[in-house]
């Protein structure tokens, strides 16, 4: 009997890393729930490519920092596909804000987007995963968030909170067939960035691998984590950065 087609929900999947992950999973046979906050045209372009692979695509435009909207997105995904089997919490905000100057409202906005959205989505998707005795939850942190850096206390704190939740979920739901891991990407110029700028050229020279990252590098790690061969990888921080940081 053929295996039922699985579904992946990926936040921030209209561009960059999220787009790359969505296309790789669709090519592997997943239906995909796409999410963006503003650029619906970008999501439509990804959805068209997904359907070209023979998979279904559902677009859910919402600000994941808003609790009611993120819960409505999860409910829509479950109603359309029956369950969410792979949850990729990719979207994040990274505003500047010194510890003594950032407003409480801005601090809360960062936490709502970077951490609370993952909390709400995991809680919504886990029952379906547990029922199937199979699921994958993948979070994202970052090199600077790991190390801590001046002017972005809210970003580092929210991303460290995700690392803490990753370890806890891996222990709480691993026996029920659900793995939870967190990926720490290196430097990945986005579609709007000028990779020839002095900043990126400096980062390029500093990278032991002699290049910057691509969405395919992250998608390859996601492919491993969602595979049956990746089922024993659980509760880990997986660094995909070309060797520029090799400890945490």
FITIVO-985793 format. One record per residue: x, y, z of N, C-alpha, C in turn; residue in one letter. Coordinates in steps of 0.2 Angstrom, whole numbers. Example, Ala and Ser with C-alpha at 12.3 -4.5 7.8 and 13.67 -1.06 7.14 Angstrom:
BAVO   n.east   n.north    n.up   ca.east   ca.north   ca.up   c.east   c.north    c.up   r
BAVO       66       -28      39        62        -22      39       66       -16      39   A
BAVO       64       -11      35        68         -5      36       64         0      39   S
***
This chain:
BAVO   n.east   n.north    n.up   ca.east   ca.north   ca.up   c.east   c.north    c.up   r
BAVO        4        -6       0         0          0       0        4         6       0   X
BAVO        3        11      -4         7         17      -5        7        21       1   X
BAVO       12        24       3        12         29       9        8        35       8   X
BAVO        4        37      13         0         43      12        5        49      11   X
BAVO        3        54       7         8         59       6        8        64      12   X
BAVO       14        66      14        15         70      20       15        77      18   X
BAVO       14        81      24        13         88      23       18        92      27   X
BAVO       21        97      24        26        101      28       23       108      28   X
BAVO       23       112      34        22        119      35       28       122      36   X
BAVO       30       127      32        36        131      33       35       138      33   X
BAVO       36       141      39        35        149      40       41       152      36   X
BAVO       39       158      33        44        162      29       46       159      23   X
BAVO       42       156      19        44        151      14       43       154       7   X
BAVO       42       161       6        42        164       0       48       166      -3   X
BAVO       54       166       1        60        168      -2       66       165       2   X
BAVO       72       165       0        78        163       3       78       156       6   X
BAVO       80       155      12        80        148      15       74       144      15   X
BAVO       68       148      17        62        145      17       59       142      10   X
BAVO       61       146       5        59        144      -1       63       138      -4   X
BAVO       69       138      -2        73        132      -4       71       126      -1   X
BAVO       69       126       6        67        121       9       60       118       6   X
BAVO       56       123       5        49        121       2       50       117      -4   X
BAVO       54       120      -9        55        117     -15       58       110     -15   X
BAVO       63       109     -10        66        102      -9       61        97      -7   X
BAVO       57        99      -2        52         95       1       47        93      -4   X
BAVO       44        98      -8        39         97     -13       42        92     -18   X
BAVO       48        93     -20        52         88     -25       52        81     -22   X
BAVO       53        81     -15        53         74     -12       46        71     -11   X
BAVO       41        75     -13        34         72     -13       29        75      -7   X
BAVO       32        80      -4        28         83       1       23        88      -1   X
BAVO       17        88       1        12         94       1       15        99       5   X
BAVO       14       106       3        18        111       7       13       117       8   X
BAVO       13       119      15         9        125      17       14       131      17   X
BAVO       14       135      13        18        141      12       16       147      17   X
BAVO       20       151      19        18        156      23       23       162      22   X
BAVO       20       168      21        23        174      21       19       180      24   X
BAVO       22       185      26        19        191      29       17       196      24   X
BAVO       20       197      19        19        203      14       19       201       7   X
BAVO       24       197       5        24        197      -3       21       190      -5   X
BAVO       14       191      -6        11        185      -9       13       183     -16   X
BAVO       15       188     -20        18        186     -27       23       181     -26   X
BAVO       28       182     -21        33        177     -20       31       170     -18   X
BAVO       26       170     -14        23        164     -12       19       160     -18   X
BAVO       16       164     -22        13        161     -28       18       158     -32   X
BAVO       23       161     -33        28        159     -38       31       152     -35   X
BAVO       32       152     -29        34        145     -26       29       140     -26   X
BAVO       23       142     -25        17        137     -25       16       134     -32   X
BAVO       18       138     -38        17        136     -44       23       131     -46   X
BAVO       29       132     -43        34        127     -44       32       120     -40   X
BAVO       29       121     -34        28        115     -30       23       111     -34   X
BAVO       18       114     -37        13        110     -41       16       107     -47   X
BAVO       21       110     -49        24        107     -55       28       101     -53   X
BAVO       29       100     -47        32         93     -44       27        88     -43   X
BAVO       20        90     -44        15         85     -43       13        86     -35   X
BAVO       15        90     -31        13         91     -25        7        97     -24   X
BAVO        4        97     -19        -1        102     -17        2       108     -13   X
BAVO        0       114     -14         3        120     -11       -3       124      -8   X
BAVO       -3       126      -2        -8        130       1       -4       136       4   X
BAVO       -6       142       2        -3        148       4       -7       151      10   X
BAVO       -3       153      15        -6        156      21       -2       162      23   X
BAVO       -5       168      21        -2        174      22       -4       177      29   X
BAVO        1       178      33         0        180      40        6       182      43   X
BAVO        5       187      48        11        189      53       11       184      58   X
BAVO       16       180      58        17        174      63       18       177      70   X
BAVO       19       183      71        19        186      78       13       187      81   X
BAVO        7       186      77         1        187      80       -3       180      81   X
BAVO       -4       179      88        -6        173      90      -12       170      86   X
BAVO      -17       174      86       -23        171      83      -22       170      75   X
BAVO      -18       174      72       -17        172      65      -13       166      64   X
BAVO       -8       165      68        -4        159      67       -8       153      69   X
BAVO      -12       153      74       -17        147      76      -21       146      70   X
BAVO      -24       151      67       -29        150      61      -25       147      55   X
BAVO      -19       149      54       -15        146      49      -14       138      50   X
BAVO      -12       136      56       -11        129      58      -18       126      57   X
BAVO      -23       129      59       -30        125      59      -32       124      51   X
BAVO      -30       129      47       -32        129      40      -28       123      37   X
BAVO      -21       123      39       -17        117      36      -19       111      38   X
BAVO      -22       110      44       -24        103      46      -31       102      43   X
BAVO      -35       106      42       -41        105      39      -40       103      32   X
BAVO      -35       106      28       -34        105      21      -31        98      20   X
BAVO      -26        96      25       -22         91      23      -22        85      28   X
BAVO      -26        86      34       -27         81      39      -23        82      45   X
BAVO      -16        84      43       -11         85      48       -5        88      45   X
BAVO       -1        91      50         5         93      48       11        88      50   X
BAVO       14        85      46        19         80      48       26        83      49   X
BAVO       28        89      45        34         92      46       33        99      47   X
BAVO       35       102      53        35        109      54       42       112      54   X
BAVO       42       117      50        49        121      50       48       128      52   X
BAVO       50       130      58        49        137      60       55       141      58   X
BAVO       55       144      52        60        147      49       60       155      50   X
BAVO       54       158      49        53        165      49       55       168      56   X
BAVO       58       174      55        61        178      61       62       185      59   X
BAVO       62       189      65        64        196      64       70       197      68   X
BAVO       74       202      66        81        203      69       82       211      69   X
BAVO       78       214      73        79        222      73       85       223      78   X
BAVO       88       229      76        93        232      81       89       234      87   X
BAVO       92       234      93        89        237      99       94       236     105   X
BAVO       97       241     107       101        240     113       97       238     119   X
BAVO      100       234     124        97        232     129       93       237     134   X
BAVO       97       243     134        94        248     138       89       253     134   X
BAVO       89       252     128        85        256     124       79       253     120   X
BAVO       79       247     119        74        243     116       67       244     120   X
BAVO       62       245     117        56        246     121       53       239     122   X
BAVO       49       239     128        46        233     130       41       230     124   X
BAVO       38       234     120        34        232     115       38       229     109   X
BAVO       44       232     108        48        229     103       51       222     105   X
BAVO       53       222     111        55        216     114       50       210     113   X
BAVO       44       212     115        39        207     115       37       205     108   X
BAVO       38       210     103        37        208      96       42       203      93   X
BAVO       48       204      95        53        199      93       52       192      96   X
BAVO       50       192     102        48        185     106       42       182     102   X
BAVO       37       186     101        31        184      98       32       180      91   X
BAVO       37       184      87        38        181      81       43       175      81   X
BAVO       49       176      84        54        171      84       53       165      89   X
BAVO       49       166      94        48        160      99       41       158     100   X
BAVO       37       163     101        30        161     103       26       158      97   X
BAVO       28       160      91        25        157      85       27       150      85   X
BAVO       33       148      86        35        141      86       31       137      91   X
BAVO       31       140      97        27        137     103       20       135     100   X
BAVO       16       140      98         9        139      96        9       134      90   X
BAVO       13       134      85        13        130      79       14       123      82   X
BAVO       19       122      86        21        115      88       15       112      92   X
BAVO       12       116      97         6        114     100        0       112      96   X
BAVO        0       115      90        -6        114      86       -4       108      82   X
BAVO        2       107      80         4        101      75        5        95      79   X
BAVO        8        95      85        10         89      88        4        84      89   X
BAVO       -2        85      91        -7         80      91       -7        75      85   X
BAVO       -7        78      79        -7         74      73       -1        70      72   X
BAVO        5        73      74        11         69      73       11        63      78   X
BAVO        8        64      84         8         59      89        3        53      87   X
BAVO       -2        55      84        -7         51      82       -4        46      76   X
BAVO        0        49      72         3         45      67       10        41      69   X
BAVO       12        43      75        18         41      78       24        42      73   X
BAVO       24        48      70        29         51      66       28        58      65   X
BAVO       34        62      66        34         69      65       40        72      65   X
BAVO       41        78      62        48         81      62       46        89      64   X
BAVO       50        91      69        49         99      71       56       101      70   X
BAVO       57       106      66        64        109      64       63       117      66   X
BAVO       68       119      70        68        126      72       75       129      69   X
BAVO       75       136      69        81        139      66       84       144      72   X
BAVO       90       144      73        94        149      77       99       152      72   X
BAVO      104       155      74       109        158      70      116       159      74   X
BAVO      121       160      70       128        160      73      128       166      78   X
BAVO      126       172      76       126        177      81      122       176      87   X
BAVO      116       173      86       112        172      91      115       167      96   X
BAVO      119       162      94       122        157      98      127       161     102   X
BAVO      131       165      99       137        169     103      134       175     107   X
BAVO      129       178     105       127        184     108      130       190     105   X
BAVO      127       195     104       130        201     101      127       207     103   X
BAVO      131       212     103       128        219     106      123       222     101   X
BAVO      118       224     104       113        228     100      107       223      98   X
BAVO      107       217      99       102        212      97      100       207     103   X
BAVO       99       210     109        98        205     115       92       202     114   X
BAVO       86       205     111        80        201     110       81       196     105   X
BAVO       84       197     100        85        191      95       89       185      98   X
BAVO       95       187     101        99        181     104       94       178     110   X
BAVO       91       181     114        87        178     119       81       174     116   X
BAVO       78       176     111        72        172     108       75       166     105   X
BAVO       81       167     101        83        161      98       86       156     103   X
BAVO       89       158     108        91        153     114       85       150     117   X
BAVO       80       153     117        74        150     120       71       144     115   X
BAVO       72       145     109        70        140     104       75       134     105   X
BAVO       81       135     106        86        130     108       84       126     114   X
BAVO       82       129     119        79        126     125       73       122     124   X
BAVO       68       125     120        62        121     118       64       115     114   X
BAVO       69       116     110        71        110     105       73       104     110   X
BAVO       77       105     115        79        100     119       74        97     123   X
BAVO       69       101     125        63         98     129       59        94     125   X
BAVO       57        97     119        52         93     115       55        86     113   X
BAVO       62        86     111        65         80     109       64        75     115   X
BAVO       65        77     121        64         72     126       57        70     128   X
BAVO       52        75     127        45         74     129       42        69     123   X
BAVO       44        70     117        40         67     112       44        62     107   X
BAVO       50        61     109        54         57     105       52        50     105   X
BAVO       49        47     110        46         40     111       40        39     107   X
BAVO       37        45     105        31         45     101       32        46      93   X
BAVO       38        45      91        40         46      84       41        53      82   X
BAVO       42        58      86        43         64      84       50        67      86   X
BAVO       54        69      81        60         72      83       60        79      82   X
BAVO       64        83      86        64         90      86       72        92      86   X
BAVO       74        96      81        80         98      81       81       106      79   X
BAVO       86       109      79        87        116      78       93       117      73   X
BAVO       93       120      68        98        122      63      101       129      64   X
BAVO      107       129      64       111        136      64      114       137      58   X
BAVO      111       141      54       114        143      47      120       148      48   X
BAVO      125       147      43       130        152      43      128       158      39   X
BAVO      132       161      35       130        167      31      127       165      24   X
BAVO      121       167      23       117        166      17      114       172      14   X
BAVO      118       175       9       115        181       6      108       180       4   X
BAVO      103       185       6        96        184       3       96       187      -4   X
BAVO       90       186      -6        89        188     -13       89       195     -14   X
BAVO       88       199      -9        89        206     -10       96       209      -8   X
BAVO      100       205      -6       107        207      -4      112       207     -10   X
BAVO      117       211      -9       122        212     -14      128       208     -11   X
BAVO      129       202     -14       134        197     -11      141       200     -13   X
BAVO      142       205     -18       148        207     -19      150       213     -15   X
BAVO      146       215     -10       147        221      -6      154       219      -1   X
BAVO      157       224       1       163        223       6      161       219      12   X
BAVO      155       219      14       153        215      20      153       208      19   X
BAVO      150       206      13       149        199      11      156       197       9   X
BAVO      160       201       6       167        199       3      171       197       9   X
BAVO      170       201      15       174        200      21      172       193      24   X
BAVO      166       192      24       163        186      27      165       180      23   X
BAVO      166       181      16       168        175      12      175       173      13   X
BAVO      179       178      14       187        177      15      188       174      22   X
BAVO      183       175      27       184        172      34      181       165      34   X
BAVO      178       163      29       175        156      29      179       151      27   X
BAVO      181       146      31       185        140      30      184       137      23   X
BAVO      177       137      21       175        133      15      176       137       9   X
BAVO      178       143      10       179        148       4      173       150       0   X
BAVO      167       149       3       161        152       0      156       153       5   X
BAVO      151       157       3       145        158       7      140       152       6   X
BAVO      135       152      10       130        147      10      124       148       5   X
BAVO      121       143       3       115        143      -1      109       140       2   X
BAVO      103       141      -1        97        138       2       98       131       1   X
BAVO      101       128      -4       102        121      -5      106       118       1   X
BAVO      110       121       4       114        119       9      110       117      15   X
BAVO      105       122      17       101        121      22       95       115      20   X
BAVO       93       116      14        88        111      12       91       104      12   X
BAVO       97       103      11       100         96      12      100        94      19   X
BAVO      101        98      24       101         96      31       93        94      32   X
BAVO       89        98      30        82         97      31       80        90      28   X
BAVO       82        89      22        81         82      19       83        77      23   X
BAVO       89        77      26        91         72      31       87        71      37   X
BAVO       85        77      40        81         76      46       74        73      45   X
BAVO       71        75      39        64         72      38       65        65      35   X
BAVO       70        62      33        71         56      31       70        50      36   X
BAVO       69        44      34        69         39      39       76        38      42   X
BAVO       81        39      38        88         38      40       90        43      45   X
BAVO       86        49      46        87         54      50       83        54      57   X
BAVO       80        48      58        75         47      63       79        47      70   X
BAVO       85        45      70        89         45      76       93        51      78   X
BAVO       92        56      74        94         63      76       89        67      79   X
BAVO       90        68      85        85         71      90       88        76      95   X
BAVO       85        82      96        87         86     101       94        89     100   X
BAVO       96        90      93       102         92      92      102        99      89   X
BAVO      108       103      90       109        109      86      114       107      80   X
BAVO      112       108      74       116        106      68      118       113      65   X
BAVO      125       113      65       127        120      62      129       119      54   X
BAVO      127       123      50       128        123      43      131       129      41   X
BAVO      137       130      42       141        137      41      147       136      38   X
BAVO      149       131      35       156        130      32      162       130      36   X
BAVO      160       130      43       166        129      47      168       135      51   X
BAVO      164       141      50       166        147      53      165       147      60   X
BAVO      160       143      63       159        142      70      159       135      70   X
BAVO      163       132      75       162        124      76      161       122      83   X
BAVO      158       127      87       157        125      94      151       129      96   X
BAVO      147       126     101       142        130     104      142       128     112   X
***
